[in-house]
Amino acid sequence: MSSILSAVESKLASLPLPVKLTLPDGNSVGASDPAIHLTIREASTLGHLAAGQVGTLGEDYVEGKFEVEGSMRDLMRVAAEILPQSPIDAARAGMFTKLIRRVMSVWRHTLERDAKQIQFHYDLSDDFYALWLDPRRVYSCAYYREDDMTLAQAQEAKLDHICRKLRLKPGERFLDIGAGWGGLLLWAAENYGVEATGITLSRNQHAYVNRLIEEKGLAGRVRMELLDYRKLDESRPYDKIASVGMFEHVGRAQLVDYFSKLRRLLRPGGLVMNHGITAGGVDNTQLGAGMGEFIDKYIFPGGELTHISNVLHTMTEGGIEALDIENLRPHYARTLWAWSDSLEAQLQAARATLTGENGERSLRAYRMYLAGCAMGFEHGWIALHQVLGQHREGWKADELSSKSEQGYPWRRDYIYASEDASRAKDL
């Protein structure tokens, strides 16, 4: 115990912020005027702190093995400093481990397991999510088109950014895979005049969006289905498809089949936007130092990450040509800190929405998850890529003319010229 305590004290002395620990026996070590005060209830937590096992420390917090006084932003500054190495390097695997992970990826992503895993996360409590998300409940990376945007404004900018990249036009058939609480689905229908279909595996989201469709008078032009993407009808191809914050749940071993399915759902020449979290390292499917295990256990069971290089590889194997790639990593760090700050400002209200024996554990898990992911995006351990692709098989078009209306985007000015016009209109 004395050697572990000595290692902990050494770490405390090297930190950029003053930290105090109250030990299980009531004694204290560290700063007298701390920015962060940890009250340790179990000795095992000291061992995890000495080893820099940040994810395991997160588990200890969820299970009530220590308490935190201080801001989550400061806590994450401390967490980043105690890591013994980059969590990307810590998660690198040998060939045998990669083989085991592939087998597990296939096993974990059946229709039944995926439905249960999605419902575990998204059906936690609609009222809980409504507390800290924007009014449209957009649960994915925002797009801070202007530095002074609020979260709500940045989320609307993201919805429009996607619609512009897809070049949505009135009357087109648009599919939103993993439509969440309907933010993109309804934005596309109301602002771009598309015939929109959304799917989800969350019963809460399905019911919520269908209520919004009725309230907005969009029945007949917008529909939301409780359906797995693998069960989508391919007989009437869509003009445009968006998949936002969904492919992380597909599983690395299923990505070629996933992109093949998107291709079959698209008409020749149709565009698809894949917007999702990617790994910072080329070899890891999750973060090391216990971070990946924490997220899998408490937040996203079955979630898997892959590097953008593998996204492009599997997309190409699936028959889709990548046309445009954009990394929004810093946008997601800012989004996550906005969510974390909002939750931290409403902890008592959040407790009231999470009833039952696991309510407090869930709140503790989300406090660590939101702040920890914000830290991960800040440091580049994880990223967020938008990849615009096209189904080219059997497509006949005069694509040598940049004025062609067939859908091939020659330049990005078709996105940003529209944004400039929108800003001028707002002024």
C-alpha positions as CSV (number, residue, x, y, z in Angstrom):
1,M,0.0,0.0,0.0
2,S,2.8,2.4,0.8
3,S,4.4,1.9,-2.6
4,I,1.1,2.6,-4.3
5,L,0.5,5.7,-2.2
6,S,4.0,6.9,-3.0
7,A,3.3,6.5,-6.7
8,V,0.0,8.4,-6.4
9,E,1.7,11.2,-4.5
10,S,4.3,11.4,-7.2
11,K,1.6,11.7,-9.9
12,L,-0.2,14.4,-7.9
13,A,3.0,16.5,-7.6
14,S,3.4,16.5,-11.4
15,L,-0.2,17.5,-12.3
16,P,-1.0,20.9,-13.9
17,L,-3.8,21.4,-11.4
18,P,-3.8,21.1,-7.6
19,V,-5.5,17.9,-6.5
20,K,-6.3,16.6,-3.1
21,L,-7.1,13.0,-2.2
22,T,-9.0,12.0,1.0
23,L,-8.0,8.3,1.6
24,P,-10.2,5.5,2.9
25,D,-8.7,5.9,6.4
26,G,-9.6,9.6,6.5
27,N,-6.1,10.9,6.0
28,S,-5.5,13.3,3.1
29,V,-2.6,13.9,0.6
30,G,-2.1,16.5,-2.0
31,A,-3.0,20.2,-2.3
32,S,-4.5,22.1,0.6
33,D,-6.5,24.3,-1.8
34,P,-7.4,21.9,-4.6
35,A,-9.2,22.4,-7.9
36,I,-10.2,18.8,-7.7
37,H,-10.9,16.8,-4.5
38,L,-11.3,13.1,-4.7
39,T,-12.7,11.2,-1.7
40,I,-11.5,7.6,-2.1
41,R,-13.7,4.9,-0.5
42,E,-11.8,1.8,-1.6
43,A,-8.1,1.1,-1.7
44,S,-8.3,-0.5,-5.2
45,T,-9.1,2.9,-6.7
46,L,-5.6,4.1,-5.6
47,G,-4.1,1.3,-7.6
48,H,-6.0,2.3,-10.7
49,L,-5.0,5.9,-10.1
50,A,-1.3,4.9,-9.8
51,A,-1.5,2.9,-13.0
52,G,-3.3,5.6,-15.0
53,Q,-6.2,3.3,-15.8
54,V,-8.6,6.1,-16.6
55,G,-11.4,3.9,-17.9
56,T,-11.3,1.7,-14.8
57,L,-11.4,4.8,-12.7
58,G,-14.5,5.8,-14.5
59,E,-16.0,2.4,-13.5
60,D,-15.0,3.0,-9.9
61,Y,-16.8,6.4,-10.0
62,V,-20.0,4.8,-11.4
63,E,-19.9,2.1,-8.8
64,G,-19.5,4.8,-6.0
65,K,-16.0,3.9,-5.0
66,F,-14.9,7.6,-5.0
67,E,-16.5,11.0,-5.1
68,V,-15.5,14.1,-7.1
69,E,-15.6,17.8,-6.1
70,G,-14.7,20.2,-8.9
71,S,-15.5,20.7,-12.5
72,M,-15.5,17.9,-15.1
73,R,-13.3,19.9,-17.4
74,D,-10.6,20.1,-14.7
75,L,-11.1,16.4,-13.9
76,M,-10.4,15.5,-17.5
77,R,-7.3,17.7,-17.6
78,V,-6.1,15.6,-14.7
79,A,-7.1,12.3,-16.4
80,A,-5.2,13.2,-19.6
81,E,-2.0,13.8,-17.5
82,I,-2.1,10.5,-15.5
83,L,-2.3,8.3,-18.6
84,P,1.0,6.3,-18.9
85,Q,0.8,6.3,-22.8
86,S,-1.6,7.3,-25.6
87,P,-4.8,5.3,-25.4
88,I,-4.4,4.7,-29.1
89,D,-1.1,2.9,-28.5
90,A,-2.4,1.1,-25.5
91,A,-5.2,-0.4,-27.6
92,R,-3.0,-1.7,-30.4
93,A,-3.5,-5.4,-30.9
94,G,-1.6,-8.4,-32.3
95,M,-2.8,-10.6,-35.1
96,F,-4.4,-13.1,-32.8
97,T,-6.3,-10.4,-30.8
98,K,-7.5,-8.9,-34.1
99,L,-8.9,-12.3,-35.2
100,I,-10.7,-12.7,-31.9
101,R,-12.1,-9.2,-32.2
102,R,-13.4,-10.0,-35.7
103,V,-15.1,-13.2,-34.5
104,M,-16.6,-11.2,-31.6
105,S,-17.8,-8.5,-34.0
106,V,-19.7,-11.0,-36.1
107,W,-21.2,-12.6,-32.9
108,R,-22.3,-9.3,-31.3
109,H,-24.2,-7.8,-34.2
110,T,-27.1,-10.1,-34.9
111,L,-30.5,-8.5,-35.5
112,E,-31.7,-9.3,-32.0
113,R,-28.5,-8.2,-30.2
114,D,-28.3,-4.9,-32.1
115,A,-31.9,-4.1,-31.2
116,K,-31.2,-4.7,-27.5
117,Q,-28.0,-2.7,-27.6
118,I,-29.6,0.3,-29.2
119,Q,-32.5,0.2,-26.8
120,F,-30.1,0.0,-23.8
121,H,-28.7,3.4,-24.8
122,Y,-31.4,5.4,-26.5
123,D,-34.3,4.2,-24.4
124,L,-32.7,5.2,-21.1
125,S,-35.0,8.2,-20.6
126,D,-36.3,10.8,-23.2
127,D,-36.6,13.4,-20.4
128,F,-33.0,12.8,-19.5
129,Y,-31.7,13.4,-23.0
130,A,-34.0,16.4,-23.4
131,L,-32.3,18.1,-20.5
132,W,-28.9,18.5,-22.1
133,L,-29.4,18.1,-25.9
134,D,-30.6,21.0,-28.0
135,P,-34.4,21.5,-28.6
136,R,-34.3,19.3,-31.7
137,R,-32.5,16.5,-29.7
138,V,-29.8,16.1,-32.3
139,Y,-27.5,13.5,-30.7
140,S,-24.5,13.8,-33.0
141,C,-21.6,16.2,-33.8
142,A,-22.7,19.8,-34.4
143,Y,-21.1,22.1,-37.0
144,Y,-19.9,25.4,-35.6
145,R,-20.1,27.4,-38.8
146,E,-19.5,30.5,-36.8
147,D,-17.5,30.7,-33.6
148,D,-20.2,32.4,-31.5
149,M,-22.9,29.9,-32.4
150,T,-25.0,28.3,-29.6
151,L,-25.3,24.5,-29.5
152,A,-28.8,24.8,-31.0
153,Q,-27.6,27.0,-33.9
154,A,-24.6,24.7,-34.5
155,Q,-26.9,21.7,-34.7
156,E,-29.1,23.4,-37.2
157,A,-26.0,24.3,-39.2
158,K,-25.0,20.6,-39.2
159,L,-28.4,19.5,-40.4
160,D,-28.1,22.0,-43.3
161,H,-24.5,21.1,-44.0
162,I,-25.5,17.5,-44.6
163,C,-28.5,18.4,-46.7
164,R,-26.3,20.7,-48.9
165,K,-23.7,18.1,-49.3
166,L,-26.4,15.6,-50.4
167,R,-27.8,18.3,-52.8
168,L,-31.3,17.5,-51.7
169,K,-34.1,18.6,-54.0
170,P,-37.9,18.8,-53.7
171,G,-39.6,15.5,-54.4
172,E,-36.5,13.3,-54.0
173,R,-36.8,10.1,-51.9
174,F,-34.6,10.6,-48.9
175,L,-33.6,7.9,-46.3
176,D,-32.2,8.6,-42.8
177,I,-30.7,5.5,-41.3
178,G,-30.6,5.8,-37.5
179,A,-32.8,8.9,-37.5
180,G,-32.7,9.4,-33.7
181,W,-35.3,12.0,-32.5
182,G,-35.9,13.1,-36.1
183,G,-33.8,16.2,-36.3
184,L,-32.4,15.6,-39.8
185,L,-35.4,13.8,-41.1
186,L,-37.8,16.7,-40.3
187,W,-35.3,19.4,-41.3
188,A,-34.8,17.8,-44.8
189,A,-38.6,17.5,-45.3
190,E,-39.5,21.0,-44.1
191,N,-36.6,22.9,-45.7
192,Y,-35.8,20.8,-48.8
193,G,-39.2,19.3,-49.7
194,V,-38.1,15.7,-49.8
195,E,-40.2,12.6,-49.2
196,A,-38.4,11.4,-46.1
197,T,-38.2,8.0,-44.5
198,G,-36.4,7.4,-41.2
199,I,-35.6,4.2,-39.3
200,T,-34.5,3.5,-35.7
201,L,-34.3,0.5,-33.3
202,S,-35.3,2.7,-30.4
203,R,-38.9,2.4,-29.3
204,N,-38.8,5.7,-27.6
205,Q,-37.4,7.6,-30.6
206,H,-39.9,5.9,-32.9
207,A,-42.9,7.0,-30.8
208,Y,-41.5,10.5,-30.3
209,V,-40.8,11.2,-34.0
210,N,-44.2,9.8,-35.1
211,R,-45.9,12.3,-32.7
212,L,-43.8,15.1,-34.3
213,I,-44.8,14.0,-37.8
214,E,-48.5,14.3,-36.9
215,E,-48.1,17.6,-35.0
216,K,-46.3,19.1,-38.0
217,G,-48.8,17.9,-40.5
218,L,-46.2,15.9,-42.4
219,A,-48.0,12.5,-42.5
220,G,-47.9,11.1,-46.0
221,R,-44.6,12.8,-46.8
222,V,-42.5,11.8,-43.8
223,R,-42.5,8.4,-42.1
224,M,-40.5,6.9,-39.2
225,E,-40.2,3.1,-38.9
226,L,-39.0,0.8,-36.2
227,L,-36.7,-1.2,-38.4
228,D,-33.2,-2.6,-38.8
229,Y,-31.3,-1.3,-41.8
230,R,-30.8,-4.9,-43.0
231,K,-34.5,-5.3,-43.4
232,L,-35.1,-2.2,-45.6
233,D,-36.9,-2.9,-48.9
234,E,-34.6,-2.5,-51.9
235,S,-37.3,-2.6,-54.6
236,R,-37.7,1.3,-54.8
237,P,-34.2,2.8,-54.5
238,Y,-33.7,6.2,-52.8
239,D,-32.2,9.3,-54.4
240,K,-30.2,10.2,-51.3
241,I,-29.3,8.5,-48.0
242,A,-27.9,9.8,-44.7
243,S,-26.4,7.7,-42.0
244,V,-25.5,9.8,-39.0
245,G,-24.0,8.5,-35.8
246,M,-25.1,5.0,-36.8
247,F,-22.3,3.0,-38.4
248,E,-20.4,2.9,-35.1
249,H,-23.1,0.3,-34.1
250,V,-22.6,-1.8,-37.2
251,G,-19.5,-3.7,-36.2
252,R,-16.2,-3.6,-38.0
253,A,-16.7,-7.1,-39.5
254,Q,-20.0,-6.1,-41.0
255,L,-18.9,-2.8,-42.7
256,V,-18.6,-4.2,-46.3
257,D,-22.1,-5.7,-46.0
258,Y,-23.3,-2.4,-44.6
259,F,-22.0,-0.3,-47.4
260,S,-23.2,-2.9,-50.0
261,K,-26.7,-2.6,-48.5
262,L,-26.5,1.2,-48.8
263,R,-25.5,0.9,-52.5
264,R,-28.4,-1.4,-53.2
265,L,-30.8,1.1,-51.5
266,L,-29.5,3.9,-53.7
267,R,-30.5,4.6,-57.3
268,P,-27.5,4.7,-59.7
269,G,-25.9,8.1,-59.4
270,G,-27.5,8.6,-55.9
271,L,-25.5,10.2,-53.1
272,V,-25.0,8.8,-49.5
273,M,-23.6,10.7,-46.5
274,N,-21.9,8.5,-43.8
275,H,-21.3,10.7,-40.7
276,G,-19.7,8.8,-37.8
277,I,-17.0,8.5,-35.1
278,T,-13.7,7.0,-36.3
279,A,-10.7,5.7,-34.4
280,G,-7.6,7.8,-34.0
281,G,-5.3,4.8,-34.6
282,V,-5.3,2.5,-37.6
283,D,-5.3,-0.7,-35.6
284,N,-7.6,-0.2,-32.6
285,T,-11.4,-0.7,-32.4
286,Q,-11.6,1.1,-29.1
287,L,-9.5,3.2,-26.8
288,G,-7.0,1.7,-24.3
289,A,-6.5,2.5,-20.6
290,G,-9.9,0.9,-19.9
291,M,-11.8,3.6,-21.8
292,G,-13.2,1.3,-24.4
293,E,-14.4,-1.2,-21.8
294,F,-16.1,1.6,-19.8
295,I,-18.1,2.8,-22.8
296,D,-19.0,-0.8,-23.8
297,K,-20.2,-1.6,-20.3
298,Y,-22.1,1.5,-19.4
299,I,-22.9,3.5,-22.5
300,F,-22.7,1.8,-25.9
301,P,-22.6,-2.0,-25.7
302,G,-21.5,-3.4,-29.0
303,G,-20.0,-0.2,-30.3
304,E,-16.9,-0.5,-32.4
305,L,-14.6,2.1,-34.0
306,T,-12.5,1.9,-37.1
307,H,-10.0,4.3,-38.8
308,I,-11.1,6.5,-41.7
309,S,-8.7,4.5,-43.9
310,N,-10.8,1.3,-43.2
311,V,-14.0,3.3,-43.8
312,L,-12.9,4.2,-47.3
313,H,-11.6,0.7,-47.9
314,T,-14.9,-1.0,-46.9
315,M,-17.0,1.7,-48.6
316,T,-15.1,1.0,-51.9
317,E,-15.5,-2.8,-51.4
318,G,-19.2,-2.2,-50.9
319,G,-19.4,-0.5,-54.3
320,I,-19.6,3.2,-53.3
321,E,-17.2,5.8,-54.6
322,A,-16.0,8.3,-51.9
323,L,-16.3,11.8,-53.3
324,D,-15.6,14.1,-50.4
325,I,-14.2,13.6,-46.9
326,E,-14.3,16.1,-44.0
327,N,-13.0,15.6,-40.5
328,L,-15.1,17.5,-37.9
329,R,-13.1,16.3,-34.8
330,P,-12.8,19.7,-33.1
331,H,-16.5,20.4,-33.7
332,Y,-17.3,17.2,-31.8
333,A,-15.1,18.1,-28.9
334,R,-16.9,21.4,-28.6
335,T,-20.3,19.7,-29.0
336,L,-19.5,17.2,-26.2
337,W,-18.3,19.9,-23.8
338,A,-21.6,21.8,-24.5
339,W,-23.5,18.6,-23.6
340,S,-21.3,18.0,-20.5
341,D,-21.6,21.5,-19.3
342,S,-25.4,21.4,-19.7
343,L,-25.7,18.2,-17.8
344,E,-23.4,19.4,-15.0
345,A,-25.6,22.5,-14.6
346,Q,-28.7,20.3,-14.1
347,L,-27.6,17.4,-12.0
348,Q,-30.6,17.5,-9.7
349,A,-33.1,17.7,-12.6
350,A,-31.2,14.8,-14.2
351,R,-31.5,12.7,-11.1
352,A,-35.3,13.1,-11.2
353,T,-35.5,11.7,-14.8
354,L,-33.4,8.6,-14.0
355,T,-35.5,6.7,-11.5
356,G,-35.0,3.2,-10.3
357,E,-32.1,1.4,-8.7
358,N,-29.7,2.2,-11.5
359,G,-30.6,5.8,-11.8
360,E,-27.6,7.3,-9.9
361,R,-25.2,4.9,-11.6
362,S,-26.5,6.0,-15.1
363,L,-26.0,9.6,-14.2
364,R,-22.5,9.0,-13.0
365,A,-21.7,7.0,-16.1
366,Y,-23.0,9.8,-18.4
367,R,-21.0,12.5,-16.5
368,M,-17.8,10.5,-17.1
369,Y,-18.8,9.5,-20.7
370,L,-19.6,13.0,-22.0
371,A,-16.5,14.7,-20.4
372,G,-14.2,11.8,-21.2
373,C,-15.3,11.7,-24.9
374,A,-14.8,15.5,-25.1
375,M,-11.3,15.0,-23.9
376,G,-10.7,12.2,-26.4
377,F,-11.8,14.3,-29.3
378,E,-9.6,17.2,-28.1
379,H,-6.5,15.0,-28.0
380,G,-7.2,13.3,-31.3
381,W,-7.7,9.9,-29.9
382,I,-11.0,9.7,-31.7
383,A,-12.3,11.7,-34.7
384,L,-15.5,12.3,-36.6
385,H,-15.6,12.0,-40.4
386,Q,-18.3,12.9,-42.9
387,V,-17.8,10.9,-46.1
388,L,-20.0,11.7,-49.1
389,G,-20.2,8.8,-51.6
390,Q,-22.0,7.9,-54.8
391,H,-23.5,4.7,-56.3
392,R,-21.9,4.7,-59.7
393,E,-22.8,1.2,-61.0
394,G,-25.0,1.4,-64.1
395,W,-25.1,5.2,-64.0
396,K,-25.1,7.0,-67.3
397,A,-24.5,10.8,-67.1
398,D,-22.5,13.6,-68.7
399,E,-20.2,14.0,-65.7
400,L,-17.5,15.8,-67.7
401,S,-19.6,19.0,-67.4
402,S,-19.5,20.7,-64.0
403,K,-22.9,22.1,-64.8
404,S,-24.5,18.7,-64.9
405,E,-27.5,18.2,-62.7
406,Q,-26.9,14.5,-62.4
407,G,-25.5,14.8,-58.8
408,Y,-21.7,14.5,-59.1
409,P,-20.3,17.4,-56.9
410,W,-17.3,18.8,-58.8
411,R,-16.4,21.4,-56.1
412,R,-17.3,22.3,-52.6
413,D,-18.6,25.7,-53.6
414,Y,-22.1,24.2,-54.0
415,I,-22.0,23.8,-50.2
416,Y,-20.3,26.9,-49.0
417,A,-21.8,29.3,-51.5
418,S,-25.2,28.4,-50.0
419,E,-23.9,28.9,-46.5
420,D,-22.5,32.4,-47.5
421,A,-25.9,33.3,-48.9
422,S,-27.6,32.1,-45.8
423,R,-25.3,34.2,-43.6
424,A,-26.0,37.2,-45.7
425,K,-29.7,36.6,-45.4
426,D,-29.5,36.3,-41.6
427,L,-27.6,39.7,-41.4
